[in-house]
């Protein structure tokens, strides 16, 4: 006899499932199948690597790598946050 009838499944959204599968560094695009995948390591020069990836047609592939200054990302996010807060 199967215990499946005793299992209560908690539904999660597609976005949450992708975040769970791809990890903390996953940032999805809201209008395409592309996403950023950040490395969680910042080197001694303050650089962080990210992949620009796509999951077009179910085939996950890397489009390119980018290496950016971590402080530039923080500055950008803070600037956007401040502009939204002041509206």
FENJOZI-V986652 format. One record per residue. OMEGA is omega in degrees with one decimal (none if undefined). D_CENTER is the distance of its C-alpha to the mean C-alpha in whole Angstrom. Layout:
omega: [OMEGA | OMEGA]
d_center: [D_CENTER | D_CENTER]
//
This chain:
omega: [-176.9 | 177.1 | -178.3 | -179.1 | 178.8 | -179.0 | 175.7 | -178.6 | 176.6 | -177.8 | 173.4 | -179.2 | 175.8 | -179.9 | 179.9 | 178.1 | 178.5 | 177.2 | 178.1 | -177.8 | -172.8 | 174.2 | -172.6 | -175.4 | -175.8 | 176.5 | -175.7 | 169.1 | -177.4 | -176.3 | 178.5 | 179.1 | 179.7 | 177.5 | 173.6 | 175.4 | -176.6 | 168.5 | -178.0 | -178.8 | 173.5 | -175.8 | -176.4 | 178.9 | 179.6 | -178.7 | 176.3 | -179.4 | 173.3 | 173.7 | 167.4 | -172.4 | 175.3 | 175.8 | -176.5 | 178.7 | 178.5 | 179.6 | -178.2 | 178.0 | 180.0 | 176.2 | 178.2 | 172.3 | 171.8 | 174.8 | -175.9 | 175.5 | 178.6 | -179.2 | 176.7 | 177.5 | 179.3 | 179.2 | 179.1 | -179.0 | 178.4 | 179.4 | 178.5 | 178.8 | -179.5 | -179.2 | 177.2 | -178.2 | -176.5 | 179.4 | none]
d_center: [41 | 37 | 35 | 32 | 34 | 34 | 30 | 28 | 25 | 22 | 20 | 17 | 15 | 13 | 10 | 10 | 12 | 9 | 7 | 10 | 10 | 7 | 7 | 7 | 5 | 2 | 2 | 5 | 8 | 11 | 14 | 13 | 12 | 10 | 6 | 5 | 5 | 7 | 10 | 11 | 15 | 17 | 20 | 23 | 23 | 20 | 18 | 14 | 13 | 10 | 10 | 10 | 10 | 12 | 13 | 16 | 19 | 17 | 17 | 14 | 15 | 14 | 15 | 15 | 14 | 14 | 16 | 16 | 18 | 16 | 18 | 18 | 14 | 16 | 18 | 17 | 15 | 18 | 20 | 18 | 18 | 22 | 22 | 21 | 23 | 26 | 26]
//
